Amino acid sequence: MKRIDGKTGIGPDEIPIIDAHHHLWDLAAGHYPWLQDEYHEAFFLGDYRSLCRDFLPEDYLAVARGQPVIGTVHVEAERARDEQVAETRWLHDVHAKYGFPGAVVAHAWFDRPDTEEILAQHAAYPLVRGIRSKPVTSARPGESVHGLAGTMQDPKWLQGFALLERFGLSWDLRVPPWHLPDATEVARLFPNTMIALNHTGFPWDRSEEGLARWRDWMEQLAKQPNVYVKLSEFGLKGKAWNYDENRRIVLDAVSIFGVDRCMFASNFPVAGLRVSYDVLVDSMRVMLAPLGREAQKNIFFRNALRFYRMDIQP
């Protein structure tokens, strides 16, 4: 078995890794408004100017070279929305040259007249396994957008979402934590559509009360058997990456969802604003070690292989 760089193998004591969430971008080949146009001061990790440059396959290989990564899942990187399918086409060119990513999560809006057409175009590409489409959400807890256009209660949005089952596509769910109850209702309405919760549900409020709310919302969502969770992106705005805090969150998430529905994911290069790839992976190994080797295999590669139906033999 080889790592994605094709140069080294997996040692007998190493557990292979499928990175279930990362991004690539070539600013000369595509248009990424958030990186090239308007700078977003409210970005959830704070200052991200260091991301406003290319992050190419060679860059990913460089940051991950010390880890036994055998495959990856690329999640749409906010490329201009008139280039949604162009991003998918580019990623297939990347795969042809580098052998990764092994699965693609593309973008499509669910509430637009061309939703079905865009989904069909994505689905024609062999590596596409899912869609990430961010619904309209409120900026803070207690602020309601319930039922507005583009929200998870909007009939047009739900009509578009229903098409995922027809095309055999999953949904990558990325919302602020206070919208997890809304997502739970979507998961209940569409039990045949697999859903991957991004970034551990964003436990941004690390107070005891905040973590209690997060756990309650996660427990509601985990009752839906079609929902998995990506153990990723523990960074906070204005704070250093904290092993002890993040260990607690990882173990809580695994306890809630179980070792069969959790996937390791790096969220690189974005997570690199707070932590190196090696520190992230090595920390996760230590955090998960008490669960045993089989649980670690599930979380580091088996669950992602199954969820994203990846043709990689570990």
N, C-alpha and C positions, 0 to 999 in steps of 0.2 A: 504494500500500500504506500502511495506517495502523497506528499503534501502538495498543495496547489502550485508551489514553485517548480515542481517536477524534478528537483535536484536531490531531495533527501527523503528518506522513508520514515515510517513511524516505528519508534522503538517498541520493544515487547512490553514495556511497563507504561507506555504512554497511552492516554485515551485520546482518540481522534476528536477533532472539533469541526462541527459545521457552524459557521458564523451565520446565524439566522437573520441578520439585519445589518447591512452596511450600505454605503453610498459611494458612487464614483461620479466625477464630472470633469468634462473637458470644456473649458470656457470659450475655446475657439470653435468647437464643433457644435455647441448648443447654447441656448440663451437661458440663464438662470437668474431671474429677476432679483431674488433675495441676495444673491452674491454679487451681481453686477450693476444693479440699479439702486433702488431705494434701500438704505440700511435700516434695519429694524431695531430700534433702541430697546424694545420690549422683549427681545429674544430671551427664551427661558433660561439660557445659561449666561446671559450677559454679553460682554464684548466678544464678537465672533469675527473680527476683522482678519484674524489669521486664517480663517477658512476661505476667504475670498481670493482663492487661487486654484489652479487645477488640483484635483485629486484623482490621479490616473491609476490604472491597474498596477503600474510599477510602484506607485506610492503605497498602495495597499500591501503589496508583497513586501515592501521594505518594513512597514510597521509590524506585520504579522510574521516575519521570517523566523522568529524564535519560538513559534508555537506550531503544534501539529495540525494545522488547518488543512482539511482535505476537500472542503467545499464551502460555498457561500451562497447566501440569498441576497440579491440586490433589491433594495426598496427604493421606489421612485424618489428622486432628489429635488422635487419642486422645480423641475424644468418648466419653461414657459408652456402654458396649457394648450397652445396651438402646436406644440411639439411633443405631445404625449406619446404618440405612436413612434415618432422619430427617436425618442429616448429608448424605446423598446428595441427598435431596429439597431441602434448603436450598440446596445448591450449584447445583442446577438453577434455583432461583429467582434466585440471584445471577447466573448466566449470562444469564438472561432480561433482567435489568436492566442489567448492565454489559458483557455480551459476553465475559466470561471467568469462570471457567477454560474452556478448550476441551476438556479431558479431565479425568476424575475417577478417582482411585485410591481405592477405598472400603475398608472393613474388614469382614472376616468371619473367625471362627475356623474352623480346618480340622478340629478334632477334636470337634465338638459335634453332638448329634443334629439340630439345625436348620441345619447348614451348607448343605445343598443348598437349603433354603428361602430362606435369607438371600442366597445367591449369585443365585438366580433373581430375587429382588426387586431386587437391585442391577442385574442385567443388563437389567431392563426399562426402566431409565433410559438415554436415548440417549448420554449423555456418559461413561458408565462404561466404562473400558477395562481396568482391572486391580484387583487386591486387594493391600493390604499387610496381612500377618498375621505378627506376630513370633512365631517359635517359642520354646519354652523354651530358654534358653541358660545357660551357667555364668557366674558373676560374674568369673572370672579364668582365665587360661591354666592348664592342668594340673588344673583341677577338672572332673571328668567328670559329665555328666548324660545320657550316651549311653543311648538307649532309653527314657528316662522319658516319662511321659505329656506330650504336647505338644511333644516334641522332633522333630527332623527324621528320626528313626528310628522313631518311634511309628507302628504300623500304622494307627491311626485317623487320625492327622495326614496320613499319606500317602494314605489313602483320600479324605479331603477335598480334599487338594491335587489329586488326579487329576481332580476335577470342573472345575477351571479350564479344561482343554482343551475339555470339553463346552460350556461357556458362552462360549468364545472370549475368555477373560480372561488377562492376564499377571499375574505376581507381582512386586511390589516387595519386594526382599530387604534386610532390615536386621538384621544380626547383628554381634556383636563380631568382630574379625578372626580370632581363633583358631577361629571356627566356619565360616570359608570353605571348608575341606576338606569339611565336612558338606554345605554348600550345593552344592559341586561334584558330590557324589554325587546329590543331588536333581535337579540340572540334567541329569545323565547319564541318570537314570531316566525323565525326562519331556522328551525332546528336542523335542516339539511345543509346549511351553509356553514362551513368551517370559518372560525374567527380567531385571529391572533392578536391579542392585546399587546400593543407596543409599550415598551419602556416601563414595565412593572406597574403600569397604572399611574405613573408619576406621583409618588408619595412626597410631594414638595413640602408639606407642612410636617415638620419633624417633632412637633410638640406631642406630648402624650395624647392629648385630645385629637390632634390632627391625624396621628397614626391610627388611633382607634376608629376614626371615621373611614380612613382609607381601608383598613382591614374589613370593616363592615361592608363597604361597597364591593371590595374584592370577593368577599364570601358570597354576596348575592350573585355576582357574575359567574363565579366558579360553579354554582349550582346548574348552570347550563352546560351540558356535556360537550357541546360543539365549540367551546371556547378554550383556547390555550393561552399561555402568557409567555412573553419574552422577558427573560431576566436581563434587563439592559437599562442603560442610561440612569445612573443613580446620581448624576451631577446636579448641583444646586447653584443658583445664581449667587455670586459673591461669596461662596464658601469653598474650601478645599475638599477634595474627595476624602471621605472619612470611612476607613475600613470597618470600624465597630458599628457605626450607624448603618452602613450598607449591608453588613452581615446580617443584622437583625431583619432588615427588609427582605433580603433574599430568602432567609429561612422561613419568615412568615409567609411569603408568597408560595414557597414550595409546600409548606404545611397546608395552605388553603387549596391549592390546585392539584397537589400530588406530583410525584416524580414522573408520571406519565404524560403530564400536560404542561411542562415547563421546558423552555428552550433557551440555551445560551445565545446571546446576541451582543455584538460589540457597539453598534451604532457609531462606528468610525466613518469618517474622521471627526464627526461632531463631538463624540465623547472625549476625543483627544484634547479638547479644551480644558479638561479637568484631570485626565489620567492617561498614562501610557497604555498601549495595548498589552504589553507584558505584565504590568502591574495589575491591570484588570483581570486578565486570564489567570494569573498566578493567585490572585486574591480569591477568585471564584473557586479555584481548586481547593484552597484551604477551607473556605466556607462550607463547601459541599462534602468534604472528605468524611465527616462523621456519618453521612447518609449511606456510605458504602460504595463500592466500585460499580455495581450494577446501576444504582441510581445515578451516579455520575455519567455513565455511558448514555443513559436515557437523556439526561439534560444536555450533555455536550454534543451528542450527535444523533442518537436514534430518533428522538421525537421530531426533530427538524426534518430528518429524512422522510419520516412518515407523513408529517403535516404537509410538506411541500412536494411530496411524491417525487423525490430526487433520485435520479439514476446514478447513484454513487455507491460502490461496494466497499464498505469499511473493512 
